[in-house]
Amino acid sequence: MTPTPQPIKIAILAMGGEGGGVLADWIVDLAEHAGHIAQTTSVAGVAQRTGATIYYLELFPRAAAESAGAEPVLALIPTPGDVDVLLASELMEAGRAVQRALVTPDRTTLIASTHRVFAIAEKTAMGDGRADAAQIEAACAAAAKRFVRFDMEQVSGRQGSVISAVLFGALCGSGVLPFGREAFEETIRRGGVGIQASLAAFAEGAARAAGEAPADPAPAAATPKPAPATHPNPQVQALLQRLQSKFAPVHQAVLAEGLRRLVDYQDPAYAHTYLDRMQALAAHGHDALTAEAARHLALWMSYEDTVRVADLKTRATRFERVRSEVKSDDAQVLQIDEFMHPRLQEICETLPASWGRWLMNSDAPRRFVERFTAKGSVVQTSSLGGFLLLYLLAGLRRFRRGSLRYAQENARIEAWLQAVHAAAPTDPALALEIVRCQRLVKGYSDTHERGVRSFERVMAALPRLAGRADAAPALARLREAALADEHGKALDAAWAAAAL
């Protein structure tokens, strides 16, 4: 008895801007030109990075339908355990497909890019909130009948195309569809847009999936760049000379990066303040303490504020990066819309310290300003008006040292440094853990507020830990607990366990 033909069932999980719709259209066009009936649907997602969309396709041989004298009944959504091919534009999307049971070991070929686009929850975590990519890959490999994966973002970048073309190539190279390579390539040509770049990305994707091209080399371990010997700016040159004369060579690379960051953030005088603080810390003679403090102090001194945000959003390099990411050529008009929602607190922190405190503690003036901060607004930084607005805000950098935010952050930094200096002579391990507590102070707006609350609570434990033999590991446990969740429940448990 001849088995009844079954449709080929394909699911595509892609994020906005990655060409998932184009990939679905290519597969439909490919199938229809090869004598198949094709149906596709899509369900747009929200709130996952740029919005993940599921495209679902079913392909059925037209000859089989004509022989049966009836049109096939094709499904509109993928069903767990009933997908032949699943294509994912990013590793976490492949993991989500496995979680939904769309990938099964008895039938599903899973084709996925191994690069990561981090989710909001990963980015806003107090500590390192990134999902373990190795675990996701292992779960995908265990769940799929066949798992084809490589970094498709690298391939698309090399070829000046998008991931959809690489996925289309990998689909061809995997051999899971009953269509020849020429049919795939003709489909791209019929599209009529970006043909050469798409064909190049397709070819490399097909070769990688078929095992005909070498894998990308493992990334080399990052090594600090040596401190430059000279600089054309005499003020920066003075900083470099001070660095080379006052600090051991083993610390100069990290310190030089700190100087670069702080000169870019503020000015050479601010970078000299950084070296003043680092010289005092280096005088304790503990290399590990100096190395950690060099990094954490530079990060804290370059805290994110409204001026910094405006500065970064108006740099020429940012416009170049955005144009490169969206693959816009010189003949195309690029429009960038920024959603801005400054709170009253950010406005007060940008003002001179006395003005900011007055406004924050006022009654009617505060309510008046809050009327304009209740809702966010869209600023088009690619327009003259929007750009000038942020450019003028970025220009307040020269007055930053007089702002309320600077006064607040500088006071916290000084208190933190005093705690390090107090512990270093008798308990260097505790001093090192105090330095690492800077990890709690990060980000902007609500994220920064939560971090400061956690930091202050952890630092409040220092008097109670003084003299204890386990002071350093106890403080480290409190810090890691504070980083574990934003609600403070883990910190509550750690505080109780430490008998504080």
C-alpha positions as CSV (number, residue, x, y, z in Angstrom):
1,M,0.0,0.0,0.0
2,T,1.4,3.4,-1.0
3,P,1.8,5.7,2.0
4,T,-0.1,8.9,2.0
5,P,2.1,11.9,1.2
6,Q,2.6,14.2,4.1
7,P,3.4,17.9,4.0
8,I,6.9,19.1,4.9
9,K,6.5,21.2,8.0
10,I,8.9,24.1,8.6
11,A,9.1,26.6,11.5
12,I,11.2,29.8,11.4
13,L,12.0,31.7,14.6
14,A,13.5,35.1,13.8
15,M,13.8,38.5,15.5
16,G,12.9,41.8,13.9
17,G,15.2,43.1,11.2
18,E,16.7,39.7,10.5
19,G,14.7,38.9,7.4
20,G,12.6,36.1,8.7
21,G,9.7,37.2,6.5
22,V,12.0,37.2,3.4
23,L,13.3,33.7,4.3
24,A,9.7,32.5,4.5
25,D,8.8,34.1,1.2
26,W,11.9,32.5,-0.4
27,I,10.9,29.0,0.8
28,V,7.4,29.5,-0.5
29,D,8.7,30.7,-3.9
30,L,11.2,27.9,-4.0
31,A,8.5,25.3,-3.3
32,E,6.0,26.7,-5.7
33,H,8.5,26.8,-8.6
34,A,9.4,23.2,-7.8
35,G,5.8,22.0,-8.1
36,H,4.6,22.2,-4.5
37,I,1.7,23.8,-2.8
38,A,2.9,26.1,-0.1
39,Q,1.2,27.9,2.8
40,T,2.8,30.3,5.3
41,T,1.6,32.1,8.3
42,S,3.3,34.3,10.9
43,V,2.7,35.3,14.5
44,A,4.6,38.4,15.7
45,G,6.0,38.4,19.2
46,V,6.7,41.3,21.5
47,A,9.0,42.2,24.4
48,Q,11.8,39.8,23.4
49,R,14.6,42.0,22.3
50,T,13.3,43.5,19.0
51,G,10.3,41.1,18.9
52,A,10.6,37.5,17.9
53,T,8.3,36.2,15.2
54,I,7.3,32.6,14.4
55,Y,6.8,31.9,10.7
56,Y,5.2,28.5,9.9
57,L,5.2,26.9,6.5
58,E,3.8,23.6,5.1
59,L,4.8,22.3,1.6
60,F,2.9,19.6,-0.2
61,P,3.6,18.1,-3.7
62,R,1.1,19.4,-6.2
63,A,1.2,16.2,-8.2
64,A,0.1,14.2,-5.1
65,A,-2.8,16.6,-4.6
66,E,-3.9,16.4,-8.2
67,S,-3.6,12.6,-8.1
68,A,-5.9,12.5,-5.0
69,G,-8.3,14.9,-6.6
70,A,-8.4,17.2,-3.5
71,E,-6.5,20.2,-2.1
72,P,-4.4,19.3,1.0
73,V,-5.5,20.6,4.4
74,L,-2.5,22.6,5.7
75,A,-2.1,23.8,9.3
76,L,-1.6,27.4,10.3
77,I,0.6,27.0,13.4
78,P,3.3,24.6,14.4
79,T,2.4,21.7,16.8
80,P,4.7,20.3,19.4
81,G,6.3,17.1,18.1
82,D,5.2,17.7,14.5
83,V,7.9,19.9,12.9
84,D,10.3,18.6,10.3
85,V,12.7,21.6,10.0
86,L,13.1,24.4,12.4
87,L,15.3,27.5,11.6
88,A,16.4,29.8,14.4
89,S,18.2,33.1,13.7
90,E,19.8,33.1,17.2
91,L,20.7,30.6,19.8
92,M,18.2,31.6,22.5
93,E,15.4,31.3,19.9
94,A,16.5,27.7,19.2
95,G,16.4,27.1,23.0
96,R,12.9,28.5,23.1
97,A,11.8,26.2,20.3
98,V,13.2,23.2,22.3
99,Q,11.4,24.5,25.4
100,R,8.1,24.6,23.4
101,A,8.7,20.9,22.2
102,L,8.8,22.0,18.6
103,V,12.1,20.2,18.2
104,T,12.0,16.4,18.7
105,P,14.7,13.7,18.3
106,D,12.7,11.5,16.0
107,R,12.1,14.0,13.1
108,T,13.3,17.6,13.6
109,T,16.4,19.0,11.8
110,L,17.3,22.1,13.8
111,I,19.3,24.8,12.0
112,A,20.4,27.7,14.1
113,S,22.9,30.5,14.5
114,T,25.1,30.2,17.6
115,H,25.5,34.0,18.2
116,R,23.5,35.7,21.0
117,V,21.3,38.7,21.2
118,F,20.8,39.2,24.9
119,A,17.3,39.5,26.2
120,I,16.2,42.4,28.4
121,A,16.2,40.2,31.5
122,E,19.9,39.3,30.8
123,K,20.9,42.9,30.3
124,T,19.2,44.3,33.4
125,A,20.3,41.6,35.8
126,M,22.3,42.9,38.7
127,G,25.0,40.4,38.1
128,D,25.9,38.4,35.0
129,G,22.5,37.4,33.9
130,R,23.5,35.8,30.6
131,A,22.2,32.4,29.9
132,D,24.8,29.7,29.5
133,A,25.3,29.3,25.7
134,A,27.0,25.9,26.1
135,Q,24.0,24.5,28.0
136,I,21.6,25.8,25.4
137,E,23.6,24.2,22.6
138,A,23.7,20.9,24.6
139,A,19.9,21.0,25.1
140,C,19.4,21.7,21.4
141,A,21.7,18.9,20.3
142,A,19.9,16.4,22.6
143,A,16.5,17.5,21.5
144,A,17.0,17.4,17.7
145,K,17.4,14.6,15.2
146,R,20.1,16.7,13.6
147,F,21.6,20.0,14.8
148,V,23.2,22.3,12.2
149,R,24.8,25.3,13.9
150,F,27.5,28.0,13.4
151,D,27.8,31.7,13.9
152,M,25.6,33.0,11.0
153,E,26.0,36.6,12.2
154,Q,29.7,36.4,11.4
155,V,28.9,35.0,7.9
156,S,26.3,37.6,7.1
157,G,28.7,40.4,8.3
158,R,31.5,39.1,6.1
159,Q,29.3,39.0,3.1
160,G,27.4,42.2,3.7
161,S,24.0,40.4,3.8
162,V,21.5,39.4,6.5
163,I,21.1,36.2,8.5
164,S,18.1,35.1,6.4
165,A,20.4,34.5,3.4
166,V,22.8,32.4,5.5
167,L,19.8,30.4,6.9
168,F,18.6,29.8,3.4
169,G,22.0,28.5,2.5
170,A,22.2,26.3,5.5
171,L,18.8,24.9,4.7
172,C,20.1,24.0,1.2
173,G,23.3,22.6,2.5
174,S,21.6,20.4,5.1
175,G,19.8,18.5,2.3
176,V,16.5,18.2,4.2
177,L,14.4,19.6,1.3
178,P,13.9,17.8,-2.0
179,F,15.1,20.8,-4.1
180,G,18.5,21.2,-5.8
181,R,20.9,24.0,-5.2
182,E,20.2,25.8,-8.5
183,A,16.5,26.1,-7.5
184,F,17.6,27.8,-4.2
185,E,19.9,30.2,-6.1
186,E,17.3,31.0,-8.7
187,T,14.9,31.9,-5.9
188,I,17.3,34.5,-4.6
189,R,17.8,35.9,-8.1
190,R,14.0,36.3,-8.6
191,G,13.9,38.4,-5.4
192,G,15.7,41.1,-7.3
193,V,17.2,42.9,-4.2
194,G,20.7,42.5,-2.9
195,I,21.3,39.5,-5.1
196,Q,25.1,39.3,-5.1
197,A,25.5,39.7,-1.3
198,S,22.6,37.3,-0.6
199,L,24.1,34.7,-3.0
200,A,27.5,35.0,-1.3
201,A,26.0,34.6,2.2
202,F,23.9,31.7,0.8
203,A,27.0,30.0,-0.6
204,E,28.9,30.2,2.6
205,G,25.9,29.1,4.7
206,A,25.4,26.1,2.4
207,A,29.1,25.1,2.6
208,R,29.1,25.4,6.4
209,A,26.0,23.2,6.7
210,A,27.3,20.6,4.4
211,G,30.7,20.5,6.2
212,E,32.5,21.8,3.1
213,A,33.9,24.9,4.8
214,P,36.2,25.2,7.9
215,A,34.6,26.3,11.2
216,D,35.3,29.8,12.5
217,P,38.5,29.8,14.7
218,A,37.9,30.1,18.4
219,P,38.2,33.7,19.5
220,A,41.6,34.5,21.0
221,A,41.8,35.4,24.6
222,A,41.7,39.1,25.2
223,T,45.0,40.6,26.3
224,P,45.4,44.1,27.7
225,K,47.0,46.5,25.2
226,P,50.3,48.0,26.5
227,A,50.1,51.6,27.6
228,P,51.1,53.9,24.7
229,A,54.4,55.7,25.0
230,T,53.4,59.0,23.5
231,H,50.3,61.1,22.7
232,P,49.9,64.2,20.6
233,N,47.9,66.0,23.3
234,P,50.3,67.4,25.9
235,Q,47.8,66.9,28.7
236,V,47.3,63.3,27.9
237,Q,51.1,62.9,27.4
238,A,51.6,64.1,31.0
239,L,49.1,61.5,32.2
240,L,51.1,58.8,30.4
241,Q,54.4,59.9,31.8
242,R,52.9,59.9,35.3
243,L,51.5,56.4,34.7
244,Q,54.9,55.1,33.5
245,S,56.8,56.6,36.4
246,K,54.5,55.9,39.3
247,F,53.1,52.5,38.6
248,A,54.5,49.0,38.1
249,P,54.5,47.8,34.5
250,V,52.2,44.9,35.4
251,H,49.4,47.5,36.1
252,Q,50.0,50.0,33.3
253,A,47.9,48.4,30.6
254,V,44.7,48.4,32.8
255,L,45.4,51.9,34.1
256,A,46.0,53.2,30.6
257,E,42.6,51.9,29.6
258,G,41.1,53.7,32.7
259,L,42.8,56.9,31.6
260,R,41.5,56.6,28.1
261,R,38.0,56.0,29.4
262,L,38.0,59.0,31.8
263,V,39.6,61.5,29.4
264,D,36.9,60.5,26.9
265,Y,34.2,60.7,29.7
266,Q,35.4,64.1,31.2
267,D,38.9,65.5,30.7
268,P,42.6,65.0,31.6
269,A,42.2,66.7,35.0
270,Y,39.5,64.1,35.9
271,A,41.9,61.3,34.8
272,H,44.6,62.8,37.1
273,T,42.1,62.4,40.0
274,Y,41.9,58.7,39.0
275,L,45.7,58.4,39.2
276,D,45.7,60.2,42.6
277,R,43.3,57.6,44.0
278,M,45.1,54.7,42.4
279,Q,48.5,55.8,43.7
280,A,47.1,55.8,47.2
281,L,45.7,52.3,46.7
282,A,48.9,51.0,45.1
283,A,50.9,52.2,48.1
284,H,49.4,49.3,50.1
285,G,51.6,47.0,48.0
286,H,49.0,44.4,47.1
287,D,49.0,43.7,43.3
288,A,45.6,42.0,43.3
289,L,44.0,44.9,45.1
290,T,45.6,47.4,42.7
291,A,44.6,45.5,39.6
292,E,41.0,45.1,40.7
293,A,40.7,48.7,41.9
294,A,42.1,50.1,38.6
295,R,39.2,48.6,36.7
296,H,36.4,49.1,39.2
297,L,37.4,52.7,40.0
298,A,37.5,53.7,36.4
299,L,34.1,52.2,35.8
300,W,32.6,54.0,38.8
301,M,34.1,57.3,37.9
302,S,32.6,57.1,34.4
303,Y,29.1,56.5,35.8
304,E,26.1,56.8,33.4
305,D,24.2,60.1,33.6
306,T,22.0,62.2,31.3
307,V,25.1,64.0,29.9
308,R,26.8,60.8,29.1
309,V,23.8,59.3,27.4
310,A,23.3,62.5,25.3
311,D,27.0,62.5,24.4
312,L,27.0,58.8,23.2
313,K,23.8,59.3,21.2
314,T,25.2,62.3,19.2
315,R,28.6,60.9,18.3
316,A,29.4,60.4,14.6
317,T,30.6,56.8,15.4
318,R,27.1,56.0,16.6
319,F,25.4,57.1,13.4
320,E,28.0,55.1,11.4
321,R,27.3,52.0,13.6
322,V,23.5,52.3,13.2
323,R,23.9,52.8,9.4
324,S,26.1,49.7,9.3
325,E,23.7,47.6,11.4
326,V,20.7,48.4,9.2
327,K,22.9,48.1,6.1
328,S,21.9,51.5,4.8
329,D,23.8,52.9,1.8
330,D,24.7,56.5,1.2
331,A,21.7,57.0,-1.1
332,Q,19.2,56.1,1.6
333,V,17.8,58.4,4.2
334,L,18.4,57.1,7.8
335,Q,16.0,58.2,10.5
336,I,16.7,57.5,14.2
337,D,14.0,57.9,16.8
338,E,15.0,57.8,20.4
339,F,12.4,57.2,23.2
340,M,13.3,59.5,26.1
341,H,11.7,59.3,29.5
342,P,13.8,61.4,31.9
343,R,12.4,61.3,35.5
344,L,12.4,64.2,37.8
345,Q,15.4,62.7,39.6
346,E,17.5,62.7,36.4
347,I,16.6,66.3,35.8
348,C,17.6,67.3,39.4
349,E,20.8,65.3,39.2
350,T,21.8,67.2,36.0
351,L,21.4,70.6,37.7
352,P,23.9,72.3,39.9
353,A,23.9,70.5,43.3
354,S,22.2,73.3,45.3
355,W,19.5,73.7,42.5
356,G,18.9,70.0,42.2
357,R,18.5,69.5,46.0
358,W,16.1,72.5,46.1
359,L,14.0,71.2,43.2
360,M,13.9,67.7,44.6
361,N,12.7,68.9,48.0
362,S,10.3,71.6,46.7
363,D,6.5,71.3,46.5
364,A,4.9,73.3,43.6
365,P,8.0,73.6,41.4
366,R,8.5,69.8,41.7
367,R,4.9,69.1,40.7
368,F,5.2,71.5,37.8
369,V,8.3,69.7,36.4
370,E,6.7,66.3,37.0
371,R,3.8,67.3,34.7
372,F,6.3,67.2,31.8
373,T,8.0,64.0,32.9
374,A,4.9,61.8,33.4
375,K,5.2,60.5,29.8
376,G,8.1,59.9,27.6
377,S,8.6,61.5,24.2
378,V,10.3,60.5,21.0
379,V,13.3,62.6,19.9
380,Q,14.5,62.2,16.4
381,T,18.3,62.5,16.7
382,S,18.7,62.3,12.9
383,S,16.9,65.6,12.6
384,L,18.6,68.9,13.2
385,G,16.3,69.9,16.1
386,G,16.6,66.5,17.9
387,F,20.3,66.4,17.4
388,L,20.9,69.9,18.7
389,L,18.8,69.2,21.8
390,L,21.0,66.2,22.8
391,Y,24.2,67.9,21.6
392,L,23.5,70.9,23.9
393,L,22.8,68.5,26.8
394,A,26.1,66.6,26.1
395,G,27.8,70.0,26.2
396,L,27.0,70.2,30.0
397,R,29.9,67.9,30.5
398,R,32.1,70.9,31.4
399,F,29.8,71.6,34.3
400,R,29.5,68.0,35.5
401,R,31.6,68.4,38.6
402,G,29.1,70.9,39.9
403,S,26.1,68.7,39.4
404,L,24.1,67.0,42.1
405,R,24.8,63.6,40.5
406,Y,28.6,64.2,40.7
407,A,28.3,65.2,44.3
408,Q,26.4,62.0,45.1
409,E,28.6,59.6,43.2
410,N,31.8,61.3,44.4
411,A,30.7,61.0,48.0
412,R,30.0,57.3,47.5
413,I,33.3,56.7,45.8
414,E,35.2,58.4,48.7
415,A,33.4,56.4,51.3
416,W,34.2,53.2,49.4
417,L,37.8,54.1,49.1
418,Q,38.1,54.9,52.8
419,A,36.7,51.5,53.6
420,V,39.3,49.9,51.3
421,H,42.1,51.9,52.9
422,A,40.9,50.9,56.4
423,A,40.9,47.2,55.6
424,A,44.0,46.9,53.5
425,P,46.7,47.1,56.2
426,T,45.3,44.3,58.3
427,D,43.0,42.3,56.0
428,P,44.0,42.6,52.3
429,A,41.5,39.9,51.3
430,L,38.6,41.9,52.8
431,A,39.9,45.1,51.1
432,L,39.8,43.2,47.8
433,E,36.2,42.1,48.4
434,I,35.2,45.7,49.2
435,V,36.7,46.8,45.9
436,R,34.6,44.2,44.1
437,C,31.4,45.5,45.7
438,Q,31.5,48.2,43.0
439,R,29.9,45.7,40.7
440,L,26.6,46.5,42.5
441,V,26.7,50.1,41.3
442,K,25.9,50.1,37.6
443,G,23.5,51.2,34.9
444,Y,21.1,54.0,34.7
445,S,17.7,55.1,36.2
446,D,15.9,52.4,38.1
447,T,18.7,49.9,37.6
448,H,21.2,52.3,39.2
449,E,18.8,53.0,42.2
450,R,18.5,49.3,42.9
451,G,22.2,48.8,42.7
452,V,22.9,51.7,45.1
453,R,20.5,50.3,47.6
454,S,22.1,46.9,47.5
455,F,25.6,48.4,47.7
456,E,24.8,50.5,50.7
457,R,23.2,47.5,52.5
458,V,26.2,45.3,51.8
459,M,28.6,48.0,52.9
460,A,26.6,48.5,56.1
461,A,27.7,45.0,57.1
462,L,31.4,46.0,57.3
463,P,31.3,47.2,61.0
464,R,29.7,44.0,62.0
465,L,32.3,41.9,60.1
466,A,35.3,43.8,61.5
467,G,37.7,41.4,63.2
468,R,36.0,38.2,62.0
469,A,38.3,35.6,60.5
470,D,35.7,35.0,57.8
471,A,35.1,38.7,57.0
472,A,36.2,38.5,53.4
473,P,34.3,35.4,52.3
474,A,31.2,36.6,54.3
475,L,31.2,40.0,52.4
476,A,31.7,38.1,49.1
477,R,28.6,36.0,49.8
478,L,26.6,39.1,50.6
479,R,27.7,40.8,47.4
480,E,26.9,37.7,45.3
481,A,23.5,37.4,46.9
482,A,22.8,41.0,46.1
483,L,23.7,40.4,42.5
484,A,21.5,37.3,42.4
485,D,18.1,39.1,42.3
486,E,16.9,42.6,42.2
487,H,14.2,42.1,44.9
488,G,16.7,41.5,47.7
489,K,15.4,38.1,48.8
490,A,18.7,36.4,48.3
491,L,20.5,39.2,50.2
492,D,18.0,38.8,53.1
493,A,18.8,35.1,53.3
494,A,22.6,35.7,53.1
495,W,22.3,38.4,55.7
496,A,20.6,36.0,58.1
497,A,23.1,33.2,57.3
498,A,26.0,35.5,58.2
499,A,24.4,36.1,61.6
500,L,24.6,39.9,61.2
